[in-house]
Amino acid sequence: MLRITCGMLGFLLLVCFIAPVAAKMPPPQENGCGPGHECSKCHSLSLKEAGELLAFAGAGIKVTSIKPAPSHGLYEVLVEQTGKSGVVYIDFGKKHLLQGQIVNLQTKQLVVAHDKELSRPKEPQKLDPAGIPVQHSFVMGNPKGSKKLFVFDDPDCPYCRKLHLELKKLEKIAPDIAIHVMLMPLPMHPEAFDKSRAILETKKREVFDRAFEGKSVPKPTRESSKAAVDAIIRFANANGINGTPTLVLPDGRVVVGSRDAEELKRLIDGK
């Protein structure tokens, strides 16, 4: 099953990463300017041209490679900045820039032409739950539950919002679970930091739900909430948690991406 999280692949590319990754090109067509056609005979994009097209994005961006994208009609452009790499897509007409992923609808896998060139952040397999700064969490479910689930979440991450609905279901089917939501706003969501602070300042379920429903919440005013969110981010960075949602099970196993309520319950029960 496809597991998606929000994260940053590098520079100002605000993208999400999907795992696992498979680099496969679509099947060729017999004739015409389709996937099987040698497009370089009709279309071309040089590194210099691509660099000029992307110059608006800021200094320090270097185009290192260009390949035909898995989806016909696009160039996949590999870029680097501050030691990090990512891809963007430019159409054959050189008029449009696309950011994001291309997913094979049959395999439900991410397809990328520069798979070997992209550096993948290592994700932890397991960590000690005792080290998680739960004093800064927002608790769903039963605060006194004998089992604990830790959810590293971003209120503006679309996959976290999807998971939020499943966590609300989990509260009902597993009343003995304390769900510690560790608010981890990502740089790609500039408003998420203040939303996270507002949740921790108010500690109100209404504010928490509104934030994950994309609705307005009060503006934060206390420095303590900033320190709390910063502490969560430091822990995440130190332990290889780089995307949301990321779940830590009671036994310390790390699970990346959203799950439905029933699967979450099975995982927490060790099944």
RARA-V387852 format. One record per residue. NEAR is the number of other C-alpha atoms within 12 Angstrom. Layout:
NEAR + NEAR
This chain:
15 + 23 + 28 + 33 + 39 + 40 + 42 + 32 + 36 + 31 + 29 + 28 + 34 + 25 + 30 + 33 + 39 + 35 + 31 + 23 + 27 + 23 + 24 + 25 + 25 + 24 + 14 + 18 + 14 + 11 + 11 + 13 + 18 + 21 + 22 + 20 + 19 + 19 + 23 + 20 + 9 + 14 + 21 + 24 + 29 + 22 + 23 + 17 + 19 + 35 + 28 + 18 + 26 + 32 + 17 + 13 + 20 + 17 + 16 + 20 + 30 + 31 + 32 + 26 + 31 + 31 + 36 + 36 + 34 + 32 + 32 + 29 + 29 + 34 + 37 + 40 + 43 + 39 + 36 + 29 + 22 + 16 + 15 + 25 + 32 + 43 + 49 + 42 + 40 + 34 + 26 + 27 + 16 + 24 + 15 + 17 + 23 + 25 + 25 + 25 + 32 + 33 + 29 + 22 + 12 + 12 + 17 + 20 + 25 + 31 + 32 + 39 + 34 + 32 + 27 + 17 + 21 + 25 + 21 + 24 + 22 + 15 + 27 + 23 + 19 + 20 + 25 + 19 + 24 + 16 + 18 + 32 + 28 + 28 + 20 + 31 + 35 + 39 + 31 + 36 + 29 + 23 + 21 + 15 + 19 + 17 + 27 + 38 + 43 + 46 + 45 + 51 + 51 + 47 + 45 + 39 + 42 + 28 + 34 + 43 + 30 + 28 + 37 + 37 + 22 + 26 + 39 + 29 + 24 + 30 + 28 + 19 + 20 + 30 + 22 + 22 + 31 + 32 + 40 + 36 + 44 + 42 + 50 + 50 + 40 + 39 + 28 + 26 + 27 + 17 + 24 + 34 + 34 + 35 + 41 + 48 + 41 + 36 + 41 + 39 + 29 + 22 + 23 + 20 + 21 + 18 + 27 + 37 + 28 + 22 + 36 + 33 + 24 + 22 + 18 + 22 + 29 + 23 + 21 + 24 + 16 + 18 + 15 + 17 + 29 + 27 + 21 + 31 + 40 + 25 + 26 + 40 + 33 + 22 + 27 + 35 + 20 + 17 + 26 + 24 + 38 + 37 + 46 + 49 + 44 + 43 + 45 + 41 + 35 + 32 + 22 + 26 + 23 + 31 + 34 + 39 + 39 + 37 + 33 + 24 + 23 + 21 + 21 + 35 + 30 + 17 + 26 + 31 + 19 + 14 + 10
